[in-house]
Every structure is written in structure tokens, then in C-alpha cells.
């Protein structure tokens, strides 16, 4: 079982517990928000020192931290497993295990975390919460490396690109009416990814932008399907 295989069952478990769950936020495999409470989950194929290091590092940001691993092949009665649980408990970490039950991966909590005595970084915590809340959905799979992350900023740029493809060339005010947000002007002005072109006072997609829409087609389709207040038709 790979780290990315752990993500979906852990996400489902936390969602059932009332959390809003996102993947790959500020270096955390999973962030989960419920009210003001921030939970972080680190995913690994096995319980090892690297996992312990990552999880304890996240305690400087989160209220509670879990480690998520596949269910131990030899079950829960081995000495090694008892040592793992004892260590996690001493470090105030929770443990989630994922097992294939009737060919369906299911996550369960073996040990609930405790609030750590570690001093939290208010700056990093706020940055993590803001990034989590700024994302409209969970478009990243936690535990996956080597792929382009869909950050809150990239989401906003893709939202603008999707509206331009759907409606044609638009002005900044028209885009904001479509729900692209207050940072629309700044995003178009910086044109960080080179996805936009300007025609007099209106904006359109560049060739690079059209290719990006194909690369991120799932997210772009999501924005196109949104029923936004103040929708407008493309100018004739």
C-alpha cells in the first residue's frame, strides 16, 4: 500500500467526523478543519523515524496530529506494535491505520492524539489555516510527490482562466462578477504563469493558458459548473 493509497480512506474518516479535509497544504499531507480546530495527518507506508520527525514538527502548527499507516501485517499483538503505540502516546500523537476490508480500504483510529505541550508558531499556524480555507476543494492527494500542487493561488488563476474560456474576452469587473475574487486585478497584472493576454482593456487566454486548461481540466470543469450569482454572457 502506497502513501497515496492512504489518503482517500483517511479523508473519508475525517469527513465523517465533521472535518473539512484538504491534501498537501503547506507541507502537511492532510489538514482538517472543524471550527477553529486544526488537525494534521502525516501519511507513511510504515512507522519510522522520518514519520515521527514529520509528525512532531507539525505539532508546532496543529492542535492535534495523527500518523496514518497501513494496518500492521502481523496484527496488533506484537511487541513492536505495542512499542509504537507507547511511543506515539508519549509524543501526544494519534494513530490511524488503513486496512483492506472486502477489497475496500477503510481507516480507523487506534489512538487518539493529545494536545502537545510544544510551543506553536502563530505565524505558521495562521499561514496553514489561511491556505486551507482559501482552497475551494480538495484537489490534491496527500502523500503524493513529484506532481504540481494546486495551491489557493493556482486555484484562483485557474478560475479566471476557466471563465475566460467559457465567456471569451472579459474585463476585470466582469470577471469579478463571475466570482473570481478581489485579487483578480493583481493576478491578471502579474500574469505569473503567462496564461493571459490583453486586448485593449479586456483579457483573454494565451496559448499557454489554453494548454493549462487541458492539464487542469477537472478543476476548470468544476468552476464552469458553478452556479454563480451575477453570471454574465460573453459580449457580442
C-alpha positions in Angstrom: 0.0 0.0 0.0 1.5 3.4 -1.1 1.2 6.6 0.8 -1.3 8.0 -1.8 -3.5 4.9 -1.2 -3.9 6.0 2.4 -5.2 9.5 1.5 -8.8 8.7 0.4 -9.8 6.4 3.4 -8.3 8.8 5.9 -10.1 11.7 4.2 -13.4 9.8 4.4 -12.9 9.1 8.1 -12.2 12.7 9.0 -15.0 13.9 6.8 -17.4 11.6 8.7 -16.1 13.2 11.9 -17.2 16.6 10.6 -13.9 17.9 9.4 -13.2 19.9 6.2 -10.3 18.0 4.6 -7.6 19.2 2.2 -4.5 17.5 0.9 -0.9 18.8 0.7 -1.3 22.1 2.5 1.9 23.9 3.5 3.9 20.7 3.6 1.3 18.8 5.5 0.0 15.6 3.9 -3.5 16.3 5.2 -5.1 19.2 7.0 -8.5 19.0 8.5 -10.5 21.9 10.0 -13.5 21.7 12.3 -14.4 25.2 13.6 -11.1 26.7 14.8 -9.6 23.3 15.4 -6.7 22.3 13.1 -5.7 18.6 12.7 -2.8 17.4 10.7 -2.2 13.9 9.4 1.1 12.6 8.1 1.0 9.5 5.8 3.7 6.8 5.6 4.0 3.3 4.3 5.4 2.3 7.7 6.1 3.7 11.2 9.7 5.0 11.1 11.9 7.8 12.4 11.1 10.1 9.5 7.4 9.9 10.2 8.0 10.7 13.9 10.1 13.7 12.9 7.5 15.0 10.5 4.6 14.5 12.9 6.3 16.2 15.9 7.2 19.1 13.6 3.5 19.5 12.7 2.7 19.9 16.4 4.1 23.4 16.2 1.2 24.2 13.8 -1.7 22.0 14.6 -4.0 21.4 17.7 -3.7 17.6 17.1 -1.5 15.4 14.9 -2.1 11.9 13.7 0.2 9.5 11.8 -1.5 7.2 9.3 0.0 3.9 8.3 -1.2 0.6 6.8 -2.5 -1.9 9.3 0.5 -4.0 10.6 0.8 -7.3 8.7 1.3 -9.2 12.0 -1.6 -7.6 13.8 -1.8 -5.6 17.0 -0.3 -8.1 19.5 3.3 -7.9 18.6 5.9 -6.2 20.9 6.9 -3.8 18.1 3.3 -2.6 17.7 2.9 -2.1 21.5 6.1 -0.1 21.4 4.8 2.0 18.5 1.6 2.8 20.4 3.5 3.6 23.6 5.9 6.0 21.8 3.1 7.7 19.9 1.2 8.2 23.2 4.3 9.7 24.9 4.7 12.1 22.0 0.9 13.0 22.1 0.4 11.7 18.6 -2.6 9.8 17.3 -2.5 6.7 15.1 -4.8 5.9 12.2 -4.4 2.6 10.4 -5.8 1.7 7.0 -6.8 -1.8 6.1 -8.3 -3.5 3.1 -11.7 -4.8 4.2 -13.5 -6.7 1.5 -11.2 -5.1 -1.0 -12.2 -1.6 0.2 -9.6 0.5 2.1 -11.0 1.6 5.4 -9.4 3.8 8.0 -9.8 3.6 11.8 -8.4 5.4 14.8 -6.3 3.2 17.0 -5.0 6.0 19.3 -6.4 9.5 19.7 -3.9 12.3 19.9 -3.4 14.6 22.9 -2.7 18.3 22.8 1.0 18.8 22.6 2.9 20.9 25.1 5.1 22.1 22.2 5.0 25.8 21.6 3.1 26.7 18.5 4.2 29.1 15.8 1.4 31.5 15.4 2.7 32.7 12.0 3.0 29.2 10.5 -0.3 28.1 12.0 -2.1 31.1 10.5 -0.5 30.6 7.1 -1.6 26.9 7.1 -5.2 27.8 8.1 -5.4 30.6 5.5 -4.1 28.3 2.8 -6.6 25.6 3.8 -9.5 27.9 3.9 -8.6 29.7 0.7 -8.9 26.4 -1.3 -12.4 25.7 -2.7 -11.9 21.9 -2.7 -9.6 19.1 -2.1 -7.8 18.8 -5.5 -4.5 17.4 -4.2 -3.9 13.8 -3.0 -1.9 13.8 0.2 1.3 11.8 0.2 1.9 12.2 -3.5 5.3 13.7 -4.5 6.6 14.9 -7.9 3.3 16.5 -9.0 2.2 20.1 -9.3 0.3 21.2 -6.3 -3.0 23.1 -6.7 -2.5 25.9 -4.2 -5.1 28.5 -3.4 -3.3 30.9 -5.7 -3.3 28.4 -8.6 -7.0 27.8 -8.0 -7.7 31.5 -8.3 -5.7 31.7 -11.6 -7.5 28.6 -13.0 -10.9 30.1 -12.0 -10.1 33.2 -14.1 -8.8 31.1 -17.0 -11.9 28.9 -16.9 -14.2 32.0 -17.0 -12.3 33.4 -20.0 -12.6 30.1 -21.9 -16.3 30.0 -21.1 -17.2 33.6 -21.9 -14.5 34.8 -24.2 -12.6 38.1 -23.6 -13.7 39.9 -20.4 -12.9 42.9 -18.4 -11.7 42.8 -14.8 -15.1 43.9 -13.4 -16.9 41.3 -15.4 -14.6 38.6 -14.1 -15.2 39.7 -10.5 -19.0 39.5 -11.1 -18.4 35.9 -12.1 -16.9 35.2 -8.7 -13.2 35.2 -9.4 -12.5 37.2 -6.3 -11.0 40.5 -5.1 -7.4 39.5 -6.2 -8.5 39.3 -9.9 -6.8 42.6 -10.9 -3.5 41.7 -9.2 -3.5 38.2 -10.7 -4.1 39.5 -14.2 -1.5 42.3 -13.8 1.3 39.9 -12.6 0.3 37.2 -15.1 2.7 34.9 -13.2 2.1 31.8 -15.3 1.8 33.6 -18.6 -1.7 32.2 -19.1 -3.4 35.6 -20.1 -3.2 38.1 -22.9 -4.6 41.6 -23.0 -6.7 43.0 -25.9 -7.1 46.8 -25.2 -8.9 46.8 -21.8 -10.1 43.2 -21.9 -8.4 40.0 -21.0 -8.2 36.7 -22.9 -6.3 33.4 -22.8 -2.9 32.9 -24.2 -1.9 29.7 -25.9 -0.1 28.7 -22.7 -3.3 29.3 -20.8 -5.3 27.1 -23.1 -2.8 24.3 -22.6 -3.1 24.8 -18.8 -6.9 24.3 -19.0 -6.3 20.9 -20.6 -3.8 20.0 -17.9 -6.2 21.0 -15.1 -9.4 20.1 -16.9 -11.1 18.6 -13.7 -10.7 21.8 -11.7 -11.7 24.0 -14.7 -14.8 21.9 -15.3 -15.6 22.4 -11.6 -15.5 26.2 -11.9 -17.5 26.2 -15.2 -20.3 24.2 -13.5 -20.6 26.6 -10.5 -23.8 28.5 -10.5 -22.5 31.9 -9.7 -24.6 35.0 -8.8 -24.3 37.8 -11.3 -23.4 35.5 -14.2 -22.9 37.4 -17.5 -22.9 36.5 -21.1 -19.9 36.9 -23.3 -20.0 40.2 -25.2 -21.2 40.0 -28.8 
